[in-house]
């Protein structure tokens, strides 16, 4: 890095090339990082209006440039003391840009998905997938886009989720998007719904286009009850396909439910089943309803993915009690709240004993972790694991960016050792931020 002209680098150290297709976007990011440093010093609020008013094409380029820059900062983290600060600033801007409706092309989406995969432990994963869903409102999936979605799905991590429900919704959306992959080899053992994919691929011309629009409208993250907006759009697609064609396919696809043979059901297949039941209810057709009620006789190989689709029969007047009576869904589980409260009250966190104790002069802290005891020497920063005298050191590369900012702030206030002590107090969670090496106790040398 020292052999490169500093003038050709951004304030974060990122190398700049005039020939780069994204040079204008990187210039914008340079100005943003410099302005953020000044704004944070002045403690003034961030003005998001400028970024939300960017021309659409420019906003897409800036998103791509941010993702490239974040990956570069990760690769060079060890040599950049302020890499975590610049990453946090760039992630902040990325969140703002992801709120803008953007007309992404297939190339844009593939790049966005692929560049996000190595960053899934640092950035929220929702933006690229939301843009894919918006793209499918007027366009279709392609082999390249499906490959990018599969790589993205395989790389998903829980760390940057805003919550369990949001991550579950994202996973459900991805399952449904990839079910629509027309180039993936069929596997009848995987799910009952493979017969739908098989018959759809056998269609051609305008008929296949109409059925594609109908199937694309099935949502992986649909709520329990059919939304009115979904129903209005679904009726348009039903009219395009035609009642006769829909009835024939629906009855053929639901016929196996009365075969008495155990059938497999995947996560994506459960979403398709639910969507088709909703479509069927909108037809008002007696034959379609009769076929749908064949689900009451179904035998599933496993119960894991069945409940959300089975309860969709409510549109035909079938209640949860009816489904429980037929053992098609499980009985409601007892409330876990009393057990959770009991566990919390008995946990060390609710003990009256202090889990960080200082010696008389305050230099030595004895920390009771959830897995081990530790000795933290405030004057030297040395940390020992009391159980085996191993040396414990902070692994800076493993520390998330927001924790780095907090730690630097604590160090400036001469509270860094206390911050580390609190992390070690919860070593079952935060122990992964530390490295362990053999050592000898310093206590005897004091």
C-alpha positions as CSV (number, residue, x, y, z in Angstrom):
1,X,0.0,0.0,0.0
2,X,2.9,2.4,0.7
3,X,4.0,2.4,-3.0
4,X,0.7,3.9,-4.2
5,X,0.3,7.6,-4.6
6,X,-1.9,8.8,-1.7
7,X,-3.6,11.2,-4.1
8,X,-5.1,8.3,-5.9
9,X,-6.8,7.0,-2.8
10,X,-10.0,7.9,-1.1
11,X,-10.2,9.1,2.5
12,X,-10.7,5.4,3.6
13,X,-7.6,4.3,1.6
14,X,-9.6,2.8,-1.3
15,X,-7.5,2.9,-4.6
16,X,-9.1,5.1,-7.3
17,X,-8.8,4.6,-11.0
18,X,-10.0,7.2,-13.6
19,X,-10.8,4.3,-16.0
20,X,-13.1,2.6,-13.5
21,X,-16.7,2.4,-14.8
22,X,-17.8,3.5,-11.3
23,X,-15.3,6.4,-10.9
24,X,-18.1,9.0,-10.5
25,X,-19.8,6.9,-7.9
26,X,-16.5,6.5,-6.0
27,X,-16.0,10.3,-6.2
28,X,-19.4,10.7,-4.5
29,X,-18.4,8.3,-1.8
30,X,-15.1,10.1,-1.2
31,X,-17.1,13.4,-0.6
32,X,-19.6,11.5,1.6
33,X,-16.9,10.0,3.8
34,X,-15.2,13.4,4.2
35,X,-18.5,15.1,5.0
36,X,-19.5,12.4,7.5
37,X,-16.3,12.9,9.5
38,X,-17.1,16.6,9.8
39,X,-20.7,16.0,10.5
40,X,-20.0,13.5,13.3
41,X,-17.5,16.0,14.9
42,X,-20.2,18.7,14.8
43,X,-22.8,16.2,16.0
44,X,-25.4,17.3,13.4
45,X,-28.1,15.1,11.9
46,X,-27.5,13.4,8.5
47,X,-29.3,15.0,5.6
48,X,-30.7,12.0,3.6
49,X,-32.6,14.1,1.1
50,X,-29.7,14.6,-1.2
51,X,-29.1,10.9,-1.6
52,X,-32.8,10.1,-2.0
53,X,-32.9,12.6,-4.9
54,X,-30.1,11.0,-6.8
55,X,-30.8,10.1,-10.4
56,X,-31.9,6.4,-10.5
57,X,-28.9,5.2,-12.5
58,X,-26.5,7.0,-10.3
59,X,-28.0,5.5,-7.2
60,X,-27.6,2.0,-8.6
61,X,-23.9,2.7,-9.3
62,X,-23.3,4.1,-5.9
63,X,-24.8,1.0,-4.3
64,X,-22.4,-1.2,-6.4
65,X,-19.5,1.1,-5.5
66,X,-20.4,0.8,-1.7
67,X,-20.4,-3.0,-1.9
68,X,-17.1,-3.1,-3.7
69,X,-15.6,-0.7,-1.2
70,X,-16.9,-2.6,1.8
71,X,-15.3,-5.8,0.5
72,X,-12.0,-3.9,-0.1
73,X,-12.1,-2.6,3.5
74,X,-12.6,-6.1,4.8
75,X,-9.7,-7.4,2.9
76,X,-7.4,-4.7,4.1
77,X,-8.8,-4.4,7.6
78,X,-5.6,-5.2,9.4
79,X,-3.7,-2.3,7.8
80,X,-6.5,0.3,8.2
81,X,-7.0,1.5,11.9
82,X,-10.2,3.3,10.9
83,X,-11.7,0.7,8.6
84,X,-14.5,0.0,11.0
85,X,-15.5,3.6,11.1
86,X,-15.6,3.9,7.3
87,X,-17.5,0.7,7.0
88,X,-20.2,1.9,9.4
89,X,-20.5,5.2,7.4
90,X,-20.9,3.3,4.1
91,X,-23.4,0.8,5.6
92,X,-25.4,3.8,6.8
93,X,-25.6,5.2,3.3
94,X,-26.4,1.8,1.8
95,X,-29.4,1.6,4.1
96,X,-30.6,4.9,2.8
97,X,-30.2,4.0,-0.9
98,X,-32.0,0.7,-0.4
99,X,-35.2,2.7,0.5
100,X,-35.3,4.1,-3.0
101,X,-37.3,2.4,-5.7
102,X,-34.8,1.6,-8.5
103,X,-35.2,0.2,-12.0
104,X,-32.5,-2.4,-11.7
105,X,-31.5,-4.5,-14.7
106,X,-30.6,-8.2,-14.6
107,X,-27.0,-7.2,-14.7
108,X,-27.5,-4.8,-11.8
109,X,-29.2,-7.4,-9.7
110,X,-26.6,-10.1,-10.4
111,X,-23.9,-7.8,-9.4
112,X,-25.7,-6.6,-6.3
113,X,-26.4,-10.2,-5.1
114,X,-22.9,-11.5,-5.9
115,X,-21.1,-8.5,-4.2
116,X,-23.3,-8.8,-1.1
117,X,-22.6,-12.5,-0.5
118,X,-19.1,-12.0,1.1
119,X,-20.6,-9.1,3.2
120,X,-23.6,-11.0,4.6
121,X,-22.0,-11.0,8.0
122,X,-21.7,-7.2,7.9
123,X,-24.7,-5.8,6.0
124,X,-28.4,-6.4,6.2
125,X,-29.4,-8.8,3.4
126,X,-32.8,-7.5,2.4
127,X,-32.2,-4.8,-0.2
128,X,-31.0,-6.9,-3.1
129,X,-33.8,-9.5,-2.8
130,X,-36.4,-6.7,-2.5
131,X,-35.1,-5.3,-5.8
132,X,-35.4,-8.8,-7.4
133,X,-39.0,-9.0,-6.3
134,X,-39.7,-5.6,-7.8
135,X,-37.9,-6.6,-11.1
136,X,-40.2,-9.7,-11.4
137,X,-43.3,-7.5,-11.5
138,X,-42.5,-6.7,-15.1
139,X,-39.6,-9.1,-16.1
140,X,-38.8,-12.8,-15.7
141,X,-36.0,-14.7,-14.0
142,X,-32.9,-15.7,-16.1
143,X,-30.4,-18.5,-15.6
144,X,-27.8,-16.0,-14.4
145,X,-30.1,-14.3,-11.9
146,X,-31.2,-17.7,-10.5
147,X,-27.5,-18.7,-10.0
148,X,-26.9,-15.4,-8.2
149,X,-30.0,-16.0,-6.0
150,X,-28.8,-19.5,-5.1
151,X,-25.3,-18.2,-4.1
152,X,-27.0,-15.5,-2.0
153,X,-29.3,-18.0,-0.3
154,X,-26.4,-20.3,0.5
155,X,-24.5,-17.4,2.1
156,X,-27.3,-16.0,4.3
157,X,-26.3,-15.4,7.9
158,X,-28.4,-14.4,10.9
159,X,-25.9,-11.8,12.3
160,X,-27.2,-8.9,10.3
161,X,-30.9,-9.7,10.4
162,X,-33.1,-7.0,12.0
163,X,-35.1,-9.8,13.6
164,X,-36.1,-13.5,13.4
165,X,-39.4,-12.6,11.6
166,X,-37.7,-10.5,9.0
167,X,-35.1,-13.2,8.3
168,X,-37.8,-15.9,8.0
169,X,-39.7,-13.7,5.6
170,X,-36.5,-13.2,3.5
171,X,-35.8,-17.0,3.4
172,X,-39.4,-17.7,2.4
173,X,-39.2,-15.2,-0.4
174,X,-36.0,-16.8,-1.7
175,X,-37.5,-20.3,-1.5
176,X,-40.3,-19.1,-3.7
177,X,-38.1,-17.2,-6.2
178,X,-35.9,-20.3,-6.7
179,X,-39.0,-22.5,-7.1
180,X,-39.6,-20.4,-10.2
181,X,-36.2,-21.4,-11.6
182,X,-37.1,-22.9,-14.9
183,X,-33.5,-24.3,-15.5
184,X,-33.1,-26.3,-12.2
185,X,-33.3,-30.1,-12.8
186,X,-36.6,-31.5,-11.5
187,X,-36.6,-33.9,-8.6
188,X,-39.9,-35.6,-7.9
189,X,-38.6,-37.0,-4.6
190,X,-38.1,-33.4,-3.3
191,X,-41.7,-32.2,-3.3
192,X,-45.2,-32.9,-4.6
193,X,-45.0,-29.5,-6.4
194,X,-42.5,-30.8,-8.9
195,X,-45.4,-32.0,-11.0
196,X,-46.4,-28.4,-11.4
197,X,-43.0,-27.4,-12.5
198,X,-42.9,-30.3,-14.9
199,X,-46.2,-29.5,-16.5
200,X,-45.4,-25.8,-16.6
201,X,-42.2,-26.4,-18.5
202,X,-44.1,-28.6,-21.0
203,X,-46.2,-25.5,-21.9
204,X,-45.2,-23.2,-24.7
205,X,-46.0,-19.8,-26.2
206,X,-48.6,-17.5,-24.8
207,X,-50.0,-20.2,-22.6
208,X,-46.7,-20.6,-20.7
209,X,-46.4,-16.8,-20.4
210,X,-49.9,-16.6,-18.8
211,X,-49.1,-19.4,-16.3
212,X,-45.8,-17.9,-15.5
213,X,-47.5,-14.6,-14.5
214,X,-50.0,-16.6,-12.4
215,X,-47.3,-18.6,-10.6
216,X,-45.0,-15.5,-10.1
217,X,-47.8,-14.0,-8.1
218,X,-47.6,-16.7,-5.4
219,X,-45.8,-15.2,-2.4
220,X,-43.4,-17.0,-0.2
221,X,-43.9,-14.6,2.7
222,X,-47.7,-14.4,2.4
223,X,-49.7,-13.7,5.6
224,X,-52.1,-16.3,7.0
225,X,-55.1,-14.7,5.4
226,X,-55.5,-13.8,1.8
227,X,-54.8,-10.0,1.4
228,X,-57.4,-8.2,-0.7
229,X,-54.8,-6.5,-2.9
230,X,-53.3,-9.9,-3.7
231,X,-56.7,-11.3,-4.5
232,X,-57.5,-8.4,-6.9
233,X,-54.2,-9.0,-8.8
234,X,-54.8,-12.8,-8.7
235,X,-58.3,-12.5,-10.4
236,X,-56.6,-10.7,-13.3
237,X,-54.2,-13.6,-13.8
238,X,-56.9,-16.1,-13.5
239,X,-58.9,-14.4,-16.3
240,X,-55.7,-14.5,-18.4
241,X,-55.3,-18.2,-17.9
242,X,-59.0,-19.0,-18.2
243,X,-61.2,-21.0,-15.9
244,X,-61.2,-24.2,-18.0
245,X,-57.4,-24.4,-18.2
246,X,-57.0,-23.5,-14.5
247,X,-59.6,-26.1,-13.5
248,X,-57.9,-28.9,-15.5
249,X,-54.5,-28.2,-14.2
250,X,-55.6,-27.6,-10.6
251,X,-57.6,-30.9,-10.5
252,X,-54.6,-32.8,-12.0
253,X,-52.1,-31.4,-9.5
254,X,-54.4,-32.0,-6.5
255,X,-55.4,-35.5,-7.5
256,X,-52.4,-37.2,-5.7
257,X,-53.8,-36.0,-2.4
258,X,-56.4,-38.7,-2.5
259,X,-54.0,-41.4,-3.7
260,X,-53.3,-42.6,-0.1
261,X,-49.5,-42.5,-0.9
262,X,-47.3,-40.4,1.4
263,X,-46.2,-37.3,-0.4
264,X,-43.1,-35.0,0.2
265,X,-43.6,-31.3,0.7
266,X,-40.8,-28.8,0.6
267,X,-40.8,-25.3,2.1
268,X,-41.3,-23.8,-1.4
269,X,-44.0,-26.4,-2.2
270,X,-46.0,-25.3,0.9
271,X,-46.1,-21.8,-0.4
272,X,-47.2,-22.9,-3.9
273,X,-49.9,-25.1,-2.3
274,X,-51.2,-22.2,-0.2
275,X,-51.2,-19.9,-3.3
276,X,-53.1,-22.3,-5.4
277,X,-55.7,-22.8,-2.7
278,X,-56.2,-19.1,-2.7
279,X,-56.4,-19.0,-6.4
280,X,-58.9,-21.9,-6.4
281,X,-61.2,-20.1,-3.9
282,X,-61.4,-17.0,-6.2
283,X,-62.8,-19.1,-9.1
284,X,-65.9,-20.1,-7.2
285,X,-65.9,-23.4,-9.1
286,X,-67.3,-26.5,-7.5
287,X,-64.9,-28.9,-9.1
288,X,-61.9,-26.8,-8.0
289,X,-63.3,-26.7,-4.5
290,X,-63.8,-30.5,-4.4
291,X,-60.2,-31.1,-5.6
292,X,-58.9,-28.6,-2.9
293,X,-60.8,-30.5,-0.2
294,X,-58.9,-33.6,-1.3
295,X,-56.2,-32.2,1.0
296,X,-58.3,-33.5,3.9
297,X,-57.3,-37.0,2.9
298,X,-53.6,-36.3,2.2
299,X,-50.7,-38.2,3.8
300,X,-47.5,-36.2,4.1
301,X,-44.1,-37.8,4.5
302,X,-43.3,-35.2,7.1
303,X,-45.3,-32.6,8.9
304,X,-42.5,-29.9,9.0
305,X,-43.8,-27.6,6.2
306,X,-47.5,-28.5,6.1
307,X,-49.4,-26.3,8.6
308,X,-49.2,-22.9,6.9
309,X,-50.5,-24.4,3.6
310,X,-53.2,-26.6,5.3
311,X,-54.7,-23.7,7.2
312,X,-55.2,-22.0,3.8
313,X,-58.3,-24.3,3.5
314,X,-60.0,-21.7,5.7
315,X,-61.1,-20.0,2.4
316,X,-63.2,-23.1,1.8
317,X,-64.7,-23.2,5.3
318,X,-62.2,-25.7,6.9
319,X,-61.2,-24.6,10.4
320,X,-58.1,-25.4,12.4
321,X,-60.2,-27.6,14.6
322,X,-61.2,-29.6,11.6
323,X,-57.6,-30.0,10.6
324,X,-56.6,-31.0,14.2
325,X,-59.3,-33.6,14.3
326,X,-57.9,-35.2,11.2
327,X,-54.3,-34.8,12.6
328,X,-53.3,-32.7,9.6
329,X,-51.8,-30.0,11.9
330,X,-50.5,-30.2,15.4
331,X,-52.4,-29.1,18.5
332,X,-51.5,-25.7,19.8
333,X,-48.4,-25.8,22.0
334,X,-48.6,-24.6,25.6
335,X,-47.4,-21.1,26.2
336,X,-43.6,-21.1,26.8
337,X,-43.7,-17.9,28.9
338,X,-43.8,-19.5,32.4
339,X,-40.8,-21.7,31.5
340,X,-38.8,-18.8,30.1
341,X,-39.5,-16.7,33.2
342,X,-38.4,-19.6,35.4
343,X,-35.1,-20.0,33.5
344,X,-34.4,-16.2,33.6
345,X,-35.0,-16.0,37.3
346,X,-32.6,-19.0,37.9
347,X,-29.9,-17.6,35.5
348,X,-26.6,-16.1,36.8
349,X,-27.7,-12.7,35.4
350,X,-30.4,-12.5,38.1
351,X,-28.1,-13.5,40.9
352,X,-27.4,-10.9,43.6
353,X,-23.7,-11.6,43.6
354,X,-21.5,-9.2,41.6
355,X,-19.8,-11.0,38.7
356,X,-17.0,-8.5,38.3
357,X,-15.0,-7.9,41.5
358,X,-12.0,-5.6,41.9
359,X,-9.1,-6.0,44.3
360,X,-8.2,-3.4,46.9
361,X,-6.2,-1.2,44.6
362,X,-8.7,-1.6,41.7
363,X,-6.1,-2.9,39.3
364,X,-7.1,-6.6,39.2
365,X,-10.6,-7.5,38.1
366,X,-11.9,-11.0,38.8
367,X,-14.6,-11.8,36.2
368,X,-17.1,-14.6,36.5
369,X,-18.0,-15.6,32.9
370,X,-20.6,-18.1,31.9
371,X,-17.9,-20.6,31.0
372,X,-14.7,-19.6,32.9
373,X,-13.3,-17.2,35.4
374,X,-10.9,-14.5,34.2
375,X,-8.2,-12.1,35.7
376,X,-8.1,-8.7,34.0
377,X,-5.2,-6.4,34.9
378,X,-6.3,-2.8,34.2
379,X,-2.8,-1.3,34.3
380,X,-1.3,-3.6,31.6
381,X,-4.4,-4.8,29.8
382,X,-3.3,-8.4,30.3
383,X,-6.2,-11.0,30.6
384,X,-5.8,-14.5,32.0
385,X,-8.2,-17.4,32.1
386,X,-8.1,-18.5,35.7
387,X,-9.0,-22.1,35.0
388,X,-5.8,-22.8,33.1
389,X,-3.8,-19.6,33.2
390,X,-4.1,-19.3,29.4
391,X,-3.5,-15.8,27.9
392,X,-6.7,-14.2,26.5
393,X,-6.3,-11.5,23.9
394,X,-8.9,-9.5,21.9
395,X,-9.1,-10.7,18.3
396,X,-9.6,-7.4,16.6
397,X,-10.4,-9.0,13.2
398,X,-13.3,-10.8,14.8
399,X,-14.8,-7.8,16.5
400,X,-17.9,-6.3,14.7
401,X,-17.6,-2.7,13.6
402,X,-20.1,-1.2,16.1
403,X,-18.2,-2.9,18.9
404,X,-15.0,-1.5,17.7
405,X,-16.4,2.0,17.9
406,X,-17.6,1.3,21.5
407,X,-14.3,-0.2,22.5
408,X,-12.3,2.8,21.1
409,X,-14.7,5.2,23.0
410,X,-14.2,3.1,26.2
411,X,-10.4,3.2,25.8
412,X,-10.5,7.0,25.4
413,X,-12.4,7.1,28.7
414,X,-9.9,4.7,30.3
415,X,-12.7,2.1,30.6
416,X,-11.4,-0.4,28.0
417,X,-10.6,-3.1,30.5
418,X,-14.0,-2.8,32.1
419,X,-15.7,-3.1,28.7
420,X,-13.7,-6.3,28.0
421,X,-14.6,-7.6,31.4
422,X,-18.3,-7.2,30.6
423,X,-17.8,-9.1,27.3
424,X,-16.0,-11.9,29.2
425,X,-18.8,-12.0,31.7
426,X,-20.9,-13.3,28.8
427,X,-18.2,-15.5,27.3
428,X,-20.6,-18.0,25.8
429,X,-21.7,-15.2,23.4
430,X,-18.7,-12.9,23.1
431,X,-15.9,-15.4,23.6
432,X,-15.5,-15.6,19.8
433,X,-14.1,-12.1,19.9
434,X,-11.1,-13.3,21.8
435,X,-8.1,-15.6,21.0
436,X,-6.6,-18.0,23.6
437,X,-2.9,-18.9,23.9
438,X,-0.8,-20.8,26.5
439,X,0.5,-18.5,29.2
440,X,1.8,-18.4,32.8
441,X,0.1,-16.6,35.6
442,X,1.3,-13.1,36.3
443,X,-0.3,-13.1,39.7
444,X,2.7,-14.6,41.4
445,X,5.0,-11.9,39.9
446,X,3.0,-9.0,41.4
